[in-house]
Amino acid sequence: MTVDVEELKVLRRAVAAAPGDVDLRLRLIARFLEAERPQDAWHQCIRVLNQEPLNVEALRLAHQAATEAGSPRRAEEYAERLAELAVQPRPERAPLRLIRGGRKGNGDSSPPVR
């Protein structure tokens, strides 16, 4: 796929103006990969992962960029991190007993959450 050079310039300027905008940076990474620029994509992935180490999309793109850049060892490290995240519970989810109110009689002696 051919990537518009002007689009890359616009995205790079936008990322420079809003360095904390992860979604914008992920768009730039995807365009770098489409333009067959895996080193540039990988560099941007590292920036996202420094900000959000558990960002699954950034890990997936970093795996792809490392593979395409010829760094299979790093690609494998990203794959392992993705596999670890797939089995870990999401931190924002409350334990089931808290959702159900922790009523007595269900094996939970904790008071209900209000």
Backbone torsions as a table, in degrees:
resi	resn	phi	psi	omega
1	MET	NA	137.1	178.7
2	THR	-88.6	130.0	178.8
3	VAL	-105.8	133.8	179.3
4	ASP	-67.1	120.8	-179.3
5	VAL	-60.2	-37.8	179.4
6	GLU	-64.5	-38.1	177.7
7	GLU	-61.9	-41.6	177.4
8	LEU	-61.0	-42.4	179.0
9	LYS	-61.8	-44.3	-179.8
10	VAL	-63.1	-44.6	179.6
11	LEU	-64.3	-40.7	179.1
12	ARG	-63.5	-40.9	177.6
13	ARG	-65.4	-40.7	179.5
14	ALA	-63.7	-41.6	178.0
15	VAL	-65.4	-39.7	177.9
16	ALA	-63.1	-35.2	179.9
17	ALA	-77.5	-25.9	-178.9
18	ALA	-135.3	70.3	-173.9
19	PRO	-63.2	-20.4	179.3
20	GLY	-88.1	-2.7	-178.6
21	ASP	-80.8	95.1	-175.5
22	VAL	-64.7	-41.9	-178.9
23	ASP	-61.1	-41.2	178.4
24	LEU	-64.6	-42.7	179.1
25	ARG	-65.0	-37.7	177.4
26	LEU	-63.9	-36.7	175.5
27	ARG	-62.8	-42.0	178.2
28	LEU	-63.4	-41.9	178.5
29	ILE	-58.9	-47.1	-179.9
30	ALA	-60.0	-40.2	179.9
31	ARG	-68.6	-38.0	176.0
32	PHE	-60.8	-41.6	179.0
33	LEU	-65.9	-40.6	177.4
34	GLU	-63.7	-31.2	-179.9
35	ALA	-86.0	7.0	-179.4
36	GLU	59.0	46.5	176.7
37	ARG	-122.5	67.0	-173.8
38	PRO	-65.3	-31.5	178.9
39	GLN	-64.1	-43.2	177.9
40	ASP	-64.8	-41.7	178.1
41	ALA	-61.2	-45.2	-178.4
42	TRP	-61.8	-42.6	177.9
43	HIS	-57.9	-43.7	179.7
44	GLN	-68.4	-35.5	176.4
45	CYS	-60.4	-42.8	179.6
46	ILE	-61.2	-39.3	177.9
47	ARG	-61.7	-44.3	179.3
48	VAL	-65.0	-45.2	-176.5
49	LEU	-68.2	-26.8	172.8
50	ASN	-66.5	-33.3	-179.8
51	GLN	-84.1	-41.0	-177.2
52	GLU	-135.5	84.1	-174.5
53	PRO	-59.8	-21.4	-178.0
54	LEU	-103.1	16.3	-179.2
55	ASN	-72.5	107.3	-174.7
56	VAL	-62.9	-41.5	-179.8
57	GLU	-63.8	-41.6	178.3
58	ALA	-65.1	-38.8	177.2
59	LEU	-64.5	-41.8	179.2
60	ARG	-63.0	-45.7	179.1
61	LEU	-67.2	-36.2	177.3
62	ALA	-64.5	-39.1	176.6
63	HIS	-60.5	-47.2	179.5
64	GLN	-63.2	-44.8	-178.7
65	ALA	-64.5	-43.5	179.3
66	ALA	-63.8	-39.8	177.9
67	THR	-61.9	-49.4	-177.6
68	GLU	-69.3	-24.9	178.8
69	ALA	-83.9	-3.2	177.8
70	GLY	82.9	32.1	178.2
71	SER	-121.1	76.2	-175.6
72	PRO	-63.3	-30.9	179.7
73	ARG	-64.6	-46.0	177.9
74	ARG	-66.5	-38.4	178.0
75	ALA	-59.5	-41.4	179.4
76	GLU	-64.9	-37.6	177.4
77	GLU	-62.0	-41.1	177.4
78	TYR	-66.4	-39.6	178.2
79	ALA	-62.3	-39.7	178.4
80	GLU	-65.8	-41.3	177.5
81	ARG	-63.6	-39.3	176.6
82	LEU	-63.3	-41.7	179.4
83	ALA	-64.3	-40.4	177.9
84	GLU	-61.9	-42.1	-179.4
85	LEU	-66.8	-29.1	-178.3
86	ALA	-68.0	-24.3	-177.4
87	VAL	-104.1	-10.1	179.7
88	GLN	-84.3	141.8	175.7
89	PRO	-67.5	152.6	177.9
90	ARG	-72.2	132.3	-177.1
91	PRO	-65.4	-24.9	-177.6
92	GLU	-81.5	-6.7	-179.8
93	ARG	-85.8	133.0	177.3
94	ALA	-78.7	148.5	175.1
95	PRO	-58.1	149.7	-176.5
96	LEU	-55.6	-38.3	-178.1
97	ARG	-64.1	-29.6	178.3
98	LEU	-74.7	-34.8	178.8
99	ILE	-67.4	-40.0	-178.5
100	ARG	-82.4	-4.4	175.5
101	GLY	92.4	-0.3	175.8
102	GLY	59.0	41.1	-178.9
103	ARG	-70.1	145.0	176.7
104	LYS	-66.6	149.0	179.9
105	GLY	99.4	-11.6	177.6
106	ASN	-106.5	17.6	178.2
107	GLY	86.8	8.8	-177.0
108	ASP	-125.9	121.9	-178.1
109	SER	-96.3	3.9	-179.7
110	SER	-75.4	150.7	180.0
111	PRO	-69.6	155.5	178.5
112	PRO	-63.5	147.3	176.8
113	VAL	-87.4	130.9	-179.2
114	ARG	-114.8	NA	NA
